[in-house]
Amino acid sequence: MSTSILLLILAVIGVAAYAAGVWRANAIARGASSRMHSRPGYYGSFVALWALLPALALLVLWLIASPLYINAAVRSEFPEEVTTLSQAEQGLNFGMVSSLARGMSVLSTEEIDRIGGDPAELRAALGARGVPLAGEPKPFMVQAAGELNQMTAASRTMVTVAALAVSLAGAFFGLSRVAPRFRARNKVEKAVLASLIVASSIAILTTIGIVLSMLTEATHFFTRVPAWEFFFGTVWDPRFAAAGATASEGQFGLIPLLLGTLYIGFVAMLVAVPVGLFSAIYMSEYASRQVRSVAKPLLEVLAGIPTIVYGFFALTAVGPFLRDLSSQLNGLVTGNYANFIQAQSVLTAGFVMGIMLIPYVSSLSDDIITAVPRALRDGSLGLGATRSETIKRVTLPAALPGIVGAILMTASRAIGETMIVVLAAGVAARIQWNPFEPMTTVTVKIVSQLTGDLEFTSPQTLVAFALGITLFAITLCLNIYALYIVRKYREQYE
């Protein structure tokens, strides 16, 4: 039985357990001399929890442990000439076994019996079913694939029986606890509280796991490349030196990538902040309710567009437009129609990224400005100030800490952008100040260093983790500073 069907059956048992718990609570309440401690729904929830939680816990543990045991058992049956190979080569052999096992699962029992253990016939049968194989299977692989399928089927049967048995036993146990003085509400609320704690802990533990994984690999990188050469180097050339050279590795200077990241982010903020802030002021202070109900959703549609679409827009529309415009302007001024703005440039990437960031600045600023109490506006207008003077001297100063925090959070979003930079700014890692020339960012190089045929233990690959932990530290500092600004200068209103 598949896992999805088993989960569906457990859900049905849980619903039935809830109904049984409610029915039993009502039946006891009608015949009891004292009132029930909790409402019938709490008793039903208690029974449903006992019917679901132990069975789900067993299922999760089984799904984690069973593949590990089965894979180890199948690997132990490999012939001696395979077990003496390296771990990578053994992994390739087991990958072929797994592919054969998946392919054999689509064949009928009669076809498998007819094929026997002949690898050629099995390959032909799988090819006729449209199941490709990466290589030529060997006889021991066919036998191991059959054992893998048998053990997997047996494991599914065992977990199905065990989960259903535990679920039914839990339901009966929960029903047996239903009594007038049983504190079902307290038990259910504790279970809900525990689930909330687990849900909140998952995000924290995930963040800690990400940081530790990056730190571990970054530490391996810094054992190969000195930290000062990485953080203060001005040349990014992560390639192996020519044969016979003194140095065996390339140069991993962070400065060109960090400069490109900050430069493109700065241009993006120059576009996003004025447009987003002015649109927020208009929608919160000047726009009618009808205009706001239409304009705000349309503006926030920009936030839902995938970044790769913005990259295509920059590559096919904005970049060529700026290039042709520079050519025309140069021709009108000097008579030479050579373009001085390249299609892939800091300006192109920053402009398109700024368009993408407009809804972030606008939506956050709009909410912050709207949160300013109406009494402040009415007091200013009552003293004779115009609407514009009220916005400049009352509303914006009151909302300024929140707006600054929103801008800093938007800046951290700009620093982490990748796809727009890849298509609109190029991959040239260099130090230059001309916004009409291409540059690249930290995120682009993280992607490029983790793709290709380099070994995972080489500095050319490990440098991606050093770049990642650096980028994480930068964005974390920006977010912490934004929260500090908001909390320190936030006005407290009654």
N, C-alpha and C positions, 0 to 999 in steps of 0.2 A: 504494500500500500504506500502510495506516495505521501510525502510530508504534508502537502497542501490538503489532501483528502483527510488525513489524520487530524490536522488542525480544525477542519470543518466539523468532523465528528466530535471533537472535544468541545467546540463551541456549542454544538447542539446539546451535549451533555450538560454544559454549564447553564444554558437557558432552562433546560428541564430541571436542573438542581435548584435554580432560583425559584421556579414555579413551585416545586415541591416544598422548599423552605417556607415560602409565603403561605402555602396551603396548610402546612403543619402548624405554623404560628397562629393562623386564624382559628384552626380547629382547637388548639390548646386554649386560646383566649376565650372561646365560647364556653368551655367546660371548666375553666380554672376559677378558683375563688378569689384570687388576687390578680391585679392587672399585670400585663406583660411589661417588662423593662423597656423594650425597644419596639419600634414600629415593625410591622410584618416585612417591609422591604429590607430592613437591616438583617433580619434572620435569613431571608432569601439570598441576600448578597453574601452573608457569611457561608452559607452552604455552597453557593456558586464558587466562592474563592477556594474552598477546600476541594472542590471538584476540578478546578482548573490549575491552580498554582503548583501543586506537587507534580501533576502530570506534565505541565510545561517545563518545569525545572528538570525533570527526568529526561524529557525529549531534548532539551538543549544540551545537557551533559552527554547524552548518548550521541548526538550529532557531532559533538566535538571529539569524543574519545573513539568512537567506532571507526572513522576513517583512518585515524592514526594506527589503531591496532591492525586493521585489515591490510593497510599498505605495508606495515612492518612484516606481517605474516607472509604476504605475497613476495616481498623482496627476499625474505629468508629462504624461499624455495628456488631462487635463481641458481643456475649452475655456478660452479666455482670460478670458471674463467670470467664470469660477469661480476661476481662479488669482489674480485681482486682489483677491479678497475677503480678509477677515481670516482668521487661522489658525483661529479658532473656527468660522467659517462653512464654511471648507474641511473642517474636521473633521466637521461635520454632514453635508456632502455625501458624504464618504468613508464615514461611518457608514451612510448609506443604500445606498451601493454594496456595503458588506460584508453588509448585510441581504439585498440582492438576490442576492448571490453565494451566501449560505447557502441561500436559498430555491430558487435555480436548481439547486442540487446535488441536490434531491429530485425534480426533474423528469427525465423521460427525454429522450434525444437527439431523438426524434421530436417531442416536445412543444416543445422549445426551437426546433427548425427550423420548426415550424408557427407559433409565436408570432413568430419573427423578432426585430425590435427594437421591437415595439409595446408601450409601457409599460402601456397599459390592459389588453391581453390578458394580459400577464405578471402584473399585479396580480390580475386575476380568477383566473388559474390558481393563483397562490400562495394566494389566499383560499380556493379550493376545497380546497386541501391543508392548510388550517389554519395557514398561515404569515402572521402579521399584519405589516403595514408601517406605519411611523410617519407616512408622508406619501405624496404622489403622486410616483412615479419619473419621471425625465426620460429622453429617448432616450440622452443621453450616459452616464447612469448604468447603463442596461441594457447598453450596449456595454462600459463599464468593468467591470461585474460579470462579463461573459463572459470578458474578458481576465484578470481576477483568478482565475477558476476555472481557466482554461487554464494560467496560469503556476504556480498552486499545484499542479495535477496534475503538470506537468512537473517541478517541484521535488521532489515526493514520489518520482517515478520515479528522478530523478537521485540523490537521497540514498539510496534503497534499493539501487541498483546500486553506488554508491560504498561504502556501509557494508558490504555483503556482500563486495565485492572486498577491502576493507581487512581485514575479519575473516578471510577465507580466506588472504590473504597473510600476515597475522600468525601464523595457525596453522601454516602451512608454515615460516615463519621460526623459530618456536619449536621445531618438530620438528627442524629442521636443527641446532639448538644442543645437542640432547641428546647427551651424550658422557660417558664415565666420569669425566673430570677437571673437567667443568663444574659450577660451584658453584650449583646450582639453589636449594638451601635459602637461601643468602645473598641471592639475587636476590628470592625470594618474600618473605622476611622484610623486606627493604628496601621492597618494594611495600606490604606490610601496614603497616609503620611510616609510610610516606608517607600512606596512607589514614587512619590514626589522627590524624596531624598535620592533615590537611585537615579531618577531622571536628571536631577540637577548635578549629581556626581558624574554622570557620563560625560557631560560637556567639559567639566574640570579635568577629569582623568584623561580625556582625549587630548586636551591642550597640553597637559603634562607629558603625555606619551609622544606627541609630535615634537615638543621641545627636546625631550631626552633623546629621541632618535636622531634629530638633527645635530645635537651636541656630540653624540657619540661618533657619528661619521665625520663631523667637522674636526673633532679631536684627532682622528686618524689623518685628516688632511694636514693639520698643523704639525704633525710629527714628520711629515714629508717636506712641507714648505714652511719656512719661518713666518710667524704671524706678522712681523713688521713689514716683510716683503709683500704680504697680501694686503694689509690695511693701508700702507703708504706707497705701494707701487703705482707707477704712472703708465705702465705698459701692460696691455692685456693681449697675450699671445700664448694661449694654453696648448702648445703642441710640443712634440718631442723634437729635440735638437737633432741635427744631422749626424750621421754615423761618424764617429771619431772626434766629435766635439767634446769640450770639457764638461759642459752642462748637459745633463740627460733629460731635462724637463724644460717646459716652456716657462713663460712669465705670467704671473697671476695677479697683476696690479688691480686693486679695487677702484682706484680713483676715477678712471674713465667711465666705468659703469655707474658709479655713484653720482658722478657729475651729470651724466646723461639722464639718470632717473630723476634727479632734482630739477634739472633744466626743463625736461618735458612736463613734469608735474607742475612746475611754476607757470609755464605757458598755459597749461590746461586750467589752472586756477584763475589766471587772468581773464580767461573766457567765461568760466563757470560762475565765479563769484559775483561780478556785476550783474550779469543777466539773471542768475538765479535769485539774487537778493532783491533786485528791482521788481522782478515778477512776483516775489513773495509780498513785497510792500503793496503792489497794485492789488493783488488778490485779497489781501487781508484788510486793506484800508480804503480802497477806491472802488473795487469791482462790486457790481450788484450781485445779489444772490443767484440770479439766473446765469450771469456770466461766470461766476465762480464755480457753479455746479458743472459747467461745460469745460472751462479752461483748465481747472486743476486736474481732472482725470486725463485730459489730452496731454498735458505737460508730463504727467507721471507715466504715460505710455512709454516715453523715452527710456525710463528705467527698466522696462521689461524687454527691451530689444537686446538680443545677444551681442556680446562684444565683437564676435567675429563678423557680424553684419556691419558694425561700425568700421571694422577694419576694411571690409570690401568697399564700403562707401568712401573711405579715405583713399584707398588704392585706385579706384576707378573714376572717382568724381572730384574729390577735393584736391588731391595731389596734382592731377593733370590740369585742373582749373587754375591753381596757383602758379604752376609752371608756365602755362600759356599766358596768364595775366602778366607775369613778370617779363615774358618775352615782348609782349605788346608795349608795356611801359618803357622797357629799355629801348625799344625801337623808336618810340615817340620822343624820347629825351636825347638819345645819342645816335640814332639811326642804325644801330646794331641790334638786330632782333635776337641776340643770344639771351637765353633765360638765366636769371641769377637766383631763382628759387627752384630747387630740385623737387621732383615729384615726391620722393621720400626725404623728409626733412623733419627737424624739430617742430617747425611751425605747423606742418600738416598733422603730425601726431598730436601735438598739443591742442590744436583747434578742434579736432574731432573728439578727442578725449574730453575737452571742455564741454562740448555739446552733450556728451554722455553724462557728465556730472551735474548738469543744470538741474535735473529733477531732484537730486540729492540735496543740493543747497536750497532750492526753492521750497521743497516740502518741509524740510527741517526748520528753515527760517520762518515759513508761514505758520507752522504750529507754535513756534516760540513767540512770534509777534502776536498771534491771536490769544496767547495765554496771558498777555499783559492786561490787568484789570481795566474794565471799561470806565471805572471811576476816575482813573488818571486822565484818560482822554476827555471825559466830560468836564473835569476840573480845569484843564488847560483851555478848552473851548469856552468855558464859562468866564475865564479871565480875559477873553478877547483874542486869544491866539487863533490863527488860521489853521486849517487842517494840515497844511504842509509844515507849518511851524510846530504843530503838536507832534507830528511824526518825527521831525528832526530833533526836537529838544526834550520830548517826553517819552514817546513810544520806543524809538530806537535805542536811546541810552538805557532804558529799563530792560530791553531785550538783548542788549549787546553781549553780555557774557554767554548767553545761550547761542547767539549767532556765531560768536568766535569759536565756541566748542563745535558747532556744526561744521564750520569751515575746516577746522583741524581734522575732524573725522573724515570729511570729504577728501582732504589732502592725503590721508592714509589710504583711502580707496584709490586715489590716482597713482600713488607709488606702487601699488600692487598690480596694476594693469599690465597685460602681456600682449594679447592678440592685436590690439590697435597699434602698439609699438612695432610689432613684427612686420606688419603690412605697411605701415605709414612712415616709420622712421628708419627702417633698415636694421642691419646688424653690425654696423661699423662701430667698434669700440675705440674712441679716440677723444682727446681733449681739445675742444674748440668752442668758440663762443658765437659763431655765426648761426642764427636760428634757421637759416635757409639751407643748411647742410645736414646730412643724416648723422644720427647718433643712435645709441642703443641703451638699454636699461639692464638692471640686475635681473629682472624676471625673464627677459629674453635669453640671457646667457644661461640661466638655470635650465631652461628648456633645452637649449642646444647642447649643453654639456651632459644631459641625461639621455640623449638620443644618439644612436650610432653604435659602432662595434667595439668601443673601448672597454677594457676590463673594469669591473665595478670597483676594484681596489686601486685603480690608477689615480694619480692626482687630478687628471683631466676630468674625471667623474666625481671624485670626492669634493672638488671645489664647489660643486653645486650646493652641497650642504653648508659649506661656509658662507656662500652667498645667501642661502635661505635663512640661516640664523641671523645674519646681519640685517636682512630685510625685516625679519620678525622683530628684532630689537628696535629698529627705526619706527615701524608702525606702532609697536607697543608704547614707545615713549610718546609718540604723538597722541595716542588715545588717552594715556594717563594724564598728559598735560591738558588735554581738552576737558577731561573730567575735573581736573583741579581748577581750571578757570571757571567752569560752570558752578562748582560748589563754593568757591571762594567769593565770587562776585554776584551770585544769584540773589535777587531781591526776594524777601519774604513778605508775602501779602496775606492779609486776612481774607 
